[in-house]
Amino acid sequence: MAGFFGMFNFEKPGKGVYKDAPQKRGFFLFFEILLRKFWRISSLSLFYTLFSIPAFIIFYYLCVFVQGTFGITADPVLAHWLSIYLAVFLGAFMGTGPASMGQAYVLRNFSRENHAWVWDDFREKAMENFGKGILFFVLDIVVVTILVGAATLYFKYGNLMPMPPLMTAACGFLAVFALFTYFMMHFFLYPLSVTMDMKAGKLLKTAFQLTMMKLPACTLIFFAAFIMFALFFYLVYLNIGFLVLFAALGFSVVAFVYTFYSTSVIDEILEER
């Protein structure tokens, strides 16, 4: 019996696309692929979640450390929920190392309407890019700690600093903008890593340049996903069972949104070369 009553048999060919059917693009193509690959994307989300558990734990304690060190909130209940929210948020947007490499490869292929084995390709690309994945993960921890700490210090203790209030506020907003920019760089960072043969420094530079070039679209995608996360955590607050649902579905669906977009941008650049 293939899969579970045929539901999770990923070797079974899909319905496919008719030869003479008009080619869809953009918004319509995104939803067509999402619906057609829905079960594969959800299974990928489950693999991603399982392989990222250590990273989520690290992100959680990073959030606890940042809140405790910089005094973001004095409410322990709020701090606990905020730490969980931010840990999942960081895991979804900034990646959890090698697992994000494997996820990016599978979703990139889906975006291109190329074939990909969910488990085999996820595992192969995660191990193939293991070194870069760990490097980016460590860099994420360092950058988030520094920028969140800087923003908090400027906004909370700016009046104690020997500089005009306007300047301390400007520095605080600059730190927040840098943090958001760093988040959005990850829209391109992992898809670039599994598409182009570049060193880590060149990957970061290219991801930054593409983020700046496509800043309006990246900002729209970021805040749309942020609203999705806010709604999800409201549901989790009502019933913890929604956390399991999101783990088995949400991560790769969110990642597919920005991977679909970043893949189209990267492919445009490759076509121009």
VENGI-V22982 format. One line per field, one symbol per residue. ss: DSSP state (H for helix, E for strand, - for the rest). phi: phi as a letter, one per 30 degrees, with the letter a starting at -180 (. if undefined). psi: psi as a letter, one per 40 degrees, with the letter a starting at -180 (. if undefined). Layout:
BEGIN
ss=???
phi=???
psi=???
END
This chain:
BEGIN
ss=-------------------------HHHHHHHHHHH-HHHHHHHHHHHHHH-HHHHHHHHHHHHHHHHHH-----HHHHHHHHHHHHHHHHHH----HHHHHHHHHHHHHH------HHHHHHHHHHH-HHHHHHHHHHHHHHHHHHHHHHHHHHHHHHH----HHHHHHHHHHHHHHHHHHHHHHHHHHHHH------HHHHHHHHHHHHHH-HHHHHHHHHHHHHHHHHHHHHHHH--HHHHHHH--HHHHHHHHHHHHHHHHHHHHHHH-
phi=.dichidcdddddddibdecddddbheddedddeddcedddddddddddddceedddddddddddddddcidbcddddddddddedddddddccjbieedddddddddddddicdadedddeddddddceddddeddddedddddddddddddddcbddcddaeedddddddddddddddddededdcededdccbdbdedddddddddddddceeddddddddddddddddddddddadddddddddbdedddddeddeddddddddddddd
psi=hhagfedfgeehiadahideihhiibddddddddddedddddddddddddeedddddddddddddddddefdiehddddddddddddddddddeifbddddddddddddddefiihhdddddddddddfdddddddddddddddddddddddddddedeeifiidddddddddddddddddddddedddddddedigiiddddddddddddddfddddddddddddddddddddddddhedddddddeddddddddddddddddddddddde.
END
